[in-house]
Amino acid sequence: MIAVRSVLAATDLTEQCTSALQAAAVLSRAFDASLHVVHVGPLGEDASEDRLADALQRHVHELLGTAEGIDLAVEFDRPFHGILVRAAAVHADLIVMGPHRGTGTTARWRGTTAERVVRSADVPCLVVSQPFALPLRHVAVPVDFSPATRGAAWLAAEWLPFLSANAPEAYLSLVYVSSEDDESDRLAMEWDRIVTLAGPEASFIAETRVEAVVCDGPDPVTAVSEWTAAAAVDLLVVPAEARRGLKRLWTGSPATELTLQVACPTLLVPPALWRRAPLRLRRVATAALGSDSTGRFQEWMTRHLPTLQEGLSLTAVNPEVDLVQEIRKMAADLLVVSTPEDKALQRSTVERLLERTPIPVLLLREPPSDGIRHILVAVDTGDIWYEKFGWAKLLLERYDAEVTIFHAIDLSMRGRVRREPGGEFVPGFSAWTDNVEATVVPAMETWLEERVRLTGLPVDRVNVMLGLQDPWFAVPNVAARVGADLVIVAAHSESRAGRVPLSRVVRSVLTQGQYSVLAVIDRARRLADRRDRRPIEAAETTE
């Protein structure tokens, strides 16, 4: 479960934030979490800190009846950035805010304050403009069958027992805007997928009362807004998209528009949250690309892989056929291959496979007889870091191994860095004027440590490392230095189907060292591949 141990409420000391502050207090009691309150003052007014601190204490006391036991803080920053910094300092799992007061044009281009917070914080953000009270009876999630909306529905189902006090009449609505009449069955299938992803340990999700709602309207935002008002929804749970720049200008953000139009409280779910869903392995395909005269490759897989998860099945695939087509047909979740002896053949075969694969690939080189002992996870600031952390956690649950999390700070035009713990990401080149060792390095170290906490990795078995070298050069060197027998990297970052060129980092990792390599795939790319395959599979079935 996405546990809530710390709740942060943001207030501007006006009546508009009354409902938000009271909602944060109610939720902190429901989740048995600590409550923190922050007020962000204008930049350059640090001299008024004592006055604002007193005002904040009076504000909280008037609204909640007491300020005892509540952590209060004043920051001087841009509103969204000050909230981010404070959220990181208190390890907030939920941020509660009042309604956005900016203009519609500003919100469309830059996003509301809440959406800008949730983009960088990676924790849900609740926007409250009306009185909020528990228990809730009706929670709704707009869905479009994407991983993001699936993650929002998963979170809503997990939190519903806490927010409804397990009231039997509480229920969850999955809302889809369509002019078609037969979409209810599709919504039912979507809920079955969510239950499957949650797994047997989250059986209470399967017990959630769910209704499928198909509504029509001029556009999804208007249709959902009108239906929400008519259906007396107590809470709307919406995935926040990380749209920026021109894409935001031309298409806007549904999350932003909904928070501006809907009267009921809106829970914005960050883009990365759905990636925190546990990895599910059901079918693993294996292929010996090199000769396995001693049978060591097959013996290692038979002995170690089935123990990763209960019910996992292994299927050997003929390496002479098109492996990508075979793993698509069998709907495999992981492909495990051994390396050819010929180095040139190894490079061309493996790279060609990774450019086309829709699933993670484990490349085994000299598989250790006693299992994996040291894992190196090469992390960047892209969207796939949760995939890498998820695999590391899955392997740690099976092996008595250690994990090194390594991030090479990129100060180029492509890179993204933080200048202070919890702050927003900025272009890497903009940090050249800073004392990088004193600002960027500790901020990025905090970012990695927070990811470790959010993923649930055991901190006593994880070592965080940072470097300022180019990652394609640094990752293999760090792997050799720590004695890693497995390196986890991303095969590619684009979430589209088809052939995607590998990065310099992956090529470098593949060509150096004797460690095994796990190349993970963006789950969004895998789903896109499956959607692209449906018309082809339908045509093949018809023939």
C-alpha positions in Angstrom: 0.0 0.0 0.0 1.0 3.6 -0.5 1.2 4.4 3.2 0.5 7.8 4.6 2.7 8.6 7.6 3.1 12.3 7.1 0.6 14.9 5.9 1.6 18.4 4.9 -0.9 21.2 4.6 -0.1 24.5 2.8 -1.9 27.7 3.8 -1.7 31.3 2.8 -3.3 32.4 6.1 -6.6 33.3 4.3 -10.1 31.9 4.7 -9.7 30.2 1.3 -7.4 27.7 3.0 -9.7 26.9 5.9 -11.1 23.8 4.3 -7.7 22.5 3.3 -6.2 22.9 6.7 -9.2 21.2 8.4 -9.1 18.4 5.7 -5.4 17.8 6.5 -6.2 17.4 10.2 -9.0 15.0 9.5 -6.8 12.9 7.1 -3.9 12.8 9.5 -6.1 11.3 12.1 -7.6 8.8 9.7 -4.2 7.6 8.6 -2.7 8.0 12.0 0.0 10.3 10.4 1.9 13.3 11.7 0.6 16.7 10.6 2.7 19.5 9.3 1.6 23.0 8.2 3.7 25.4 6.0 3.1 29.0 5.0 5.2 30.2 2.0 6.0 33.9 2.2 7.2 36.2 -0.6 10.9 36.0 -1.5 13.0 38.7 0.1 10.8 39.1 3.2 12.8 37.0 5.6 12.9 39.8 8.1 9.2 39.2 8.8 9.7 35.5 9.7 8.8 35.9 13.4 5.7 37.9 12.6 4.5 35.3 10.1 5.4 32.4 12.5 3.1 34.0 15.1 0.4 34.6 12.5 0.6 31.0 11.4 0.3 29.7 14.9 -2.8 31.8 15.6 -4.2 30.7 12.2 -3.8 27.0 13.0 -5.1 27.5 16.6 -8.3 29.3 15.4 -9.1 26.7 12.7 -8.2 23.5 14.5 -8.7 24.5 18.2 -5.0 23.8 19.0 -1.6 24.0 17.5 0.0 21.6 19.9 1.6 18.5 18.3 1.5 20.1 14.9 4.8 21.0 13.2 4.6 24.6 11.9 7.0 26.2 9.4 7.4 29.4 7.4 9.3 29.3 4.0 10.3 32.3 1.8 10.1 31.1 -1.8 7.8 30.8 -4.8 4.7 29.1 -3.5 5.0 25.7 -5.2 8.8 25.5 -4.6 8.5 26.4 -1.0 5.9 23.6 -0.5 8.2 21.1 -2.3 11.1 21.9 -0.1 9.0 21.6 3.1 7.4 18.4 1.8 10.9 16.8 1.3 12.0 18.0 4.8 9.1 16.3 6.5 8.9 13.2 4.2 5.3 14.1 3.3 3.2 11.3 1.8 0.3 13.6 1.1 0.1 17.3 0.5 -3.1 19.2 1.1 -3.8 22.6 -0.5 -6.5 25.2 -1.1 -7.8 26.2 -4.5 -5.6 27.8 -7.2 -6.0 31.6 -7.3 -4.1 32.3 -10.6 -5.6 33.2 -13.9 -6.9 30.5 -16.3 -4.2 31.4 -18.8 -1.4 31.1 -16.3 -2.7 27.8 -15.0 -3.0 26.4 -18.6 0.6 27.3 -19.5 2.4 26.7 -16.2 -0.1 24.5 -14.3 -1.8 25.2 -11.0 0.4 25.4 -7.9 -0.9 21.9 -6.9 -0.1 20.4 -10.2 3.4 21.9 -10.2 3.9 20.5 -6.7 2.8 17.0 -7.6 5.0 16.9 -10.8 8.2 17.1 -8.7 7.1 15.7 -5.3 5.9 12.3 -6.6 3.3 12.1 -3.8 -0.5 12.8 -4.1 -1.8 16.3 -3.7 -5.3 17.0 -2.4 -7.0 20.3 -3.6 -9.8 21.3 -1.2 -12.1 24.2 -1.8 -15.2 23.0 0.2 -15.6 21.6 3.7 -14.2 18.1 3.8 -15.5 15.4 6.3 -15.2 11.7 6.7 -16.4 9.1 6.1 -16.6 9.4 2.3 -19.3 7.5 0.5 -18.6 8.1 -3.2 -15.1 8.3 -4.8 -14.7 8.6 -8.6 -11.8 8.2 -11.0 -11.9 9.3 -14.6 -10.2 6.6 -16.7 -8.8 6.5 -20.2 -7.2 3.0 -19.9 -3.7 4.4 -19.6 -1.3 3.3 -16.8 -1.7 6.6 -15.2 -5.4 6.4 -14.7 -5.0 2.7 -13.7 -2.6 3.9 -10.9 -5.1 6.5 -9.8 -7.9 3.9 -9.5 -5.5 1.5 -7.6 -4.7 4.3 -5.1 -8.4 5.3 -4.7 -9.3 1.6 -4.0 -6.5 1.3 -1.4 -7.4 4.4 0.4 -11.2 4.0 0.3 -11.4 1.7 3.5 -9.5 4.4 5.5 -11.6 7.3 4.1 -14.9 5.6 4.4 -14.4 3.9 7.8 -15.1 0.6 6.0 -18.7 1.7 5.5 -20.4 -1.0 3.4 -22.3 1.5 1.2 -19.0 3.3 0.1 -18.2 2.7 -3.5 -15.8 3.6 -6.3 -16.9 4.9 -9.8 -14.8 4.4 -12.9 -15.8 7.1 -15.3 -15.2 7.0 -19.0 -16.3 9.6 -21.5 -17.4 8.1 -24.7 -20.2 8.3 -27.3 -20.2 4.4 -27.5 -22.9 2.5 -25.6 -21.0 -0.8 -24.9 -18.0 0.6 -22.9 -19.2 -0.8 -19.6 -17.7 -4.2 -20.3 -14.4 -2.6 -21.1 -14.5 -0.7 -17.8 -15.2 -4.0 -16.0 -12.2 -5.6 -17.7 -10.1 -2.6 -16.7 -11.0 -3.1 -13.0 -10.0 -6.8 -13.4 -6.6 -5.7 -14.5 -6.2 -3.4 -11.5 -7.2 -6.2 -9.2 -4.6 -8.5 -10.8 -1.9 -5.8 -10.6 -2.7 -5.3 -6.9 -2.1 -9.0 -6.2 -3.5 -11.4 -3.6 -1.8 -9.5 -0.7 -4.2 -6.6 -1.5 -7.4 -8.6 -1.4 -9.3 -5.7 0.0 -9.1 -4.0 -3.4 -10.9 -6.9 -5.0 -13.6 -6.4 -2.3 -14.2 -2.8 -3.3 -17.7 -1.9 -4.6 -17.2 -0.6 -8.1 -19.6 0.8 -10.7 -18.8 1.5 -14.3 -20.0 4.9 -15.6 -20.0 5.9 -19.3 -21.0 9.5 -19.9 -21.0 11.6 -23.0 -20.3 15.3 -23.4 -18.6 18.0 -25.6 -15.2 17.2 -24.0 -13.9 14.9 -21.3 -13.3 17.6 -18.7 -16.8 19.2 -19.0 -18.5 15.8 -19.1 -16.7 14.6 -15.9 -17.3 17.9 -14.2 -21.1 17.8 -14.9 -21.4 14.2 -13.9 -19.4 14.7 -10.7 -21.9 17.4 -9.6 -24.9 15.3 -10.5 -23.6 12.1 -8.8 -22.7 13.8 -5.5 -19.1 12.7 -5.6 -17.2 13.2 -2.4 -13.7 12.9 -3.9 -12.4 12.9 -7.4 -9.1 11.1 -8.0 -7.2 12.3 -11.1 -3.8 11.4 -12.5 -1.7 14.5 -13.1 0.1 14.6 -16.5 3.6 16.1 -16.7 2.9 18.2 -19.7 5.2 21.1 -20.3 6.0 23.7 -22.9 4.2 23.8 -26.2 2.2 20.6 -25.4 0.8 22.3 -22.4 0.1 25.5 -24.3 -1.8 23.8 -27.1 -3.6 21.0 -25.3 -3.6 22.1 -21.7 -3.9 19.7 -18.8 -7.1 17.8 -17.9 -5.9 17.7 -14.3 -5.5 21.5 -14.1 -8.9 22.1 -15.8 -10.7 19.7 -13.4 -9.2 21.3 -10.3 -10.5 24.6 -11.6 -14.0 23.4 -12.5 -14.9 20.6 -10.0 -16.4 21.7 -6.7 -15.6 18.5 -4.8 -12.1 17.8 -3.4 -9.7 16.6 -6.1 -6.8 14.3 -5.4 -4.0 14.7 -8.0 -1.9 11.6 -8.4 1.6 12.1 -9.7 2.8 10.6 -13.0 5.3 8.3 -11.3 3.0 6.8 -8.7 1.5 4.1 -10.9 5.1 2.8 -11.4 5.2 1.9 -7.7 2.8 -0.9 -8.3 4.5 -4.2 -7.5 6.1 -6.0 -10.4 4.1 -9.1 -11.4 6.0 -12.0 -13.1 3.8 -14.8 -14.5 5.7 -16.0 -17.6 9.4 -15.9 -18.3 10.9 -16.8 -21.7 14.4 -18.2 -21.8 16.8 -18.5 -24.8 20.4 -19.7 -24.9 22.0 -17.4 -27.5 25.3 -19.1 -26.9 26.2 -22.8 -26.5 25.2 -24.3 -23.2 27.3 -27.4 -23.3 27.5 -27.7 -19.5 23.9 -26.9 -19.0 24.8 -24.2 -16.5 22.6 -21.6 -18.0 19.5 -23.8 -17.9 20.4 -25.1 -14.4 20.7 -21.6 -13.0 17.4 -20.5 -14.4 15.6 -23.6 -13.2 16.9 -23.3 -9.7 16.7 -19.5 -9.2 14.0 -17.9 -11.4 10.8 -19.8 -10.2 11.5 -18.6 -6.7 11.2 -14.9 -7.6 7.4 -15.1 -7.4 4.8 -17.7 -6.7 3.3 -19.3 -9.8 6.0 -18.2 -12.2 6.4 -20.4 -15.2 9.5 -20.8 -17.5 9.3 -21.4 -21.2 12.3 -22.1 -23.4 12.2 -20.3 -26.8 14.1 -21.4 -29.9 16.9 -18.8 -30.3 16.8 -19.3 -34.0 13.4 -17.7 -34.4 12.4 -14.1 -34.0 12.5 -13.7 -30.2 10.5 -10.5 -30.1 7.6 -12.1 -32.0 7.7 -15.2 -29.7 7.6 -13.3 -26.5 4.7 -11.2 -27.8 2.8 -14.4 -28.6 3.3 -15.9 -25.2 2.8 -12.5 -23.4 6.0 -13.0 -21.4 6.9 -10.6 -18.6 10.7 -11.2 -18.8 13.1 -12.6 -21.3 16.3 -14.3 -20.0 19.1 -14.9 -22.5 22.7 -16.1 -22.3 25.4 -14.4 -24.3 27.1 -15.7 -27.5 30.8 -16.5 -27.1 31.7 -14.3 -30.2 32.0 -10.7 -29.0 31.0 -9.2 -32.3 27.9 -11.5 -32.6 27.1 -10.8 -28.9 27.0 -7.1 -29.5 25.0 -7.1 -32.7 22.5 -9.8 -31.5 21.8 -8.3 -28.0 21.6 -4.7 -29.2 19.2 -5.6 -31.9 17.1 -7.5 -29.5 17.1 -4.6 -26.9 16.1 -2.1 -29.6 12.9 -4.0 -30.3 11.9 -5.8 -27.1 8.7 -4.8 -25.4 9.6 -6.4 -22.1 12.7 -6.4 -19.8 15.6 -8.5 -20.8 18.1 -10.2 -18.4 21.4 -10.9 -20.1 23.2 -13.6 -18.1 27.0 -13.7 -18.2 28.6 -16.3 -16.0 25.6 -16.8 -13.8 26.8 -17.0 -10.1 26.1 -20.4 -8.7 25.0 -19.0 -5.3 22.8 -16.3 -6.7 23.1 -12.6 -7.0 25.3 -10.9 -4.4 25.7 -7.2 -5.4 23.3 -5.2 -7.6 24.2 -1.8 -9.2 21.2 0.3 -10.2 22.1 3.1 -12.7 19.6 5.8 -12.2 18.8 9.0 -14.1 16.1 11.6 -13.6 13.9 10.1 -16.4 10.5 8.4 -15.9 11.9 4.8 -15.6 13.7 5.0 -12.3 10.8 3.4 -10.5 11.1 0.4 -12.8 14.7 -0.1 -11.9 14.1 0.3 -8.1 11.1 -2.1 -8.4 13.4 -4.8 -9.9 16.0 -4.2 -7.3 13.4 -4.7 -4.6 12.1 -7.9 -6.2 15.6 -9.3 -6.4 16.4 -8.3 -2.8 13.4 -10.2 -1.6 14.9 -13.3 -3.1 18.6 -12.9 -2.6 20.8 -11.9 0.4 22.3 -9.2 -1.8 23.5 -5.6 -1.4 22.4 -2.7 -3.7 24.3 0.3 -4.9 22.2 3.1 -6.3 24.3 5.2 -8.6 23.4 8.5 -10.3 25.8 10.4 -12.6 24.9 14.1 -12.3 24.4 15.5 -15.8 25.3 19.2 -16.1 24.6 19.3 -19.9 21.7 20.7 -21.8 19.9 17.3 -21.5 20.4 16.9 -17.8 18.0 17.7 -15.0 19.2 18.5 -11.5 18.0 19.9 -8.2 19.7 22.8 -6.4 18.2 22.2 -3.0 16.6 19.1 -1.3 13.0 18.8 -2.5 13.2 21.6 -5.0 12.1 21.4 -8.6 14.2 20.0 -11.4 16.1 22.6 -13.5 18.3 22.2 -16.6 21.7 20.8 -15.7 23.7 23.5 -17.4 22.0 26.2 -15.2 24.0 24.8 -12.3 27.4 25.7 -13.7 27.4 29.0 -11.8 26.7 27.1 -8.5 29.0 25.4 -6.1 27.9 22.0 -7.4 29.5 20.0 -4.5 27.7 22.2 -2.0 24.3 22.5 -3.7 23.5 20.0 -6.4 25.2 16.9 -4.9 23.4 16.9 -1.5 20.1 17.8 -3.2 20.4 14.9 -5.6 21.5 12.6 -2.8 18.4 13.5 -0.9 16.3 12.8 -4.1 17.8 9.3 -4.3 17.3 8.6 -0.6 13.7 9.6 -0.9 13.2 7.3 -3.9 14.7 4.4 -1.8 12.2 5.2 1.0 9.2 5.5 -1.4 10.1 2.2 -3.1 10.4 0.4 0.2 14.0 -0.8 -0.2 15.7 -1.8 3.0 18.0 1.1 3.8 20.5 -1.1 5.6 21.2 -3.0 2.4 21.3 0.1 0.0 24.3 2.4 -0.6 23.7 5.7 -2.5 26.5 7.0 -4.7 26.8 10.1 -7.0 29.3 11.1 -9.5 30.0 14.1 -11.8 31.4 12.1 -14.7 29.5 11.3 -17.9 27.3 8.3 -17.1 28.4 6.2 -20.1 31.9 6.2 -18.7 31.0 6.2 -15.0 28.5 3.3 -14.7 30.9 0.5 -15.9 33.7 1.8 -13.7 31.4 1.9 -10.6 30.2 -1.6 -11.4 33.8 -2.8 -11.4 34.6 -0.8 -8.2 31.8 -2.3 -6.1 32.1 -5.8 -7.6 28.6 -5.8 -9.0 27.4 -9.1 -10.6 24.2 -7.5 -11.9 23.7 -4.0 -13.4 20.2 -2.7 -13.9 19.8 -0.1 -16.6 17.0 1.2 -18.9 17.0 -0.2 -22.4 15.5 3.0 -23.7 13.3 5.8 -22.4 10.8 6.4 -25.2 7.4 5.1 -24.6 6.5 4.0 -28.1 6.5 0.7 -30.0 8.9 -0.3 -32.7 12.7 0.0 -32.8 14.3 2.5 -30.5 18.1 3.2 -30.6 19.9 2.4 -27.4 21.6 5.1 -25.4 25.4 5.4 -25.0 25.0 4.3 -21.4 23.4 1.0 -22.3 25.9 0.4 -25.1 28.8 1.1 -22.7 27.4 -1.2 -20.0 26.8 -4.0 -22.5 30.4 -3.9 -23.9 32.4 -3.7 -20.7 32.7 -6.0 -17.7 31.6 -9.6 -17.0 28.6 -8.7 -15.0 25.1 -9.7 -16.0 22.7 -6.9 -17.2 19.0 -6.4 -16.6 17.7 -3.9 -19.2 14.3 -2.7 -18.0 11.5 -1.3 -20.2 9.1 1.5 -19.5 5.8 -0.2 -18.7 4.0 2.5 -20.7 6.0 1.4 -23.8 5.0 -2.2 -23.2 1.3 -1.3 -23.1 1.7 0.9 -26.2 3.3 -2.1 -28.0 0.3 -4.3 -27.0 -2.2 -1.6 -28.2 -0.3 -1.4 -31.5 -0.4 -5.2 -31.9 -4.2 -5.5 -31.4 -5.2 -4.7 -35.0 -2.6 -7.1 -36.3 -3.7 -9.9 -33.9 -7.3 -9.3 -34.8 -6.6 -9.6 -38.5 -4.6 -12.8 -38.0 -7.5 -14.3 -36.0 -9.9 -13.4 -38.7 -7.8 -15.0 -41.4 
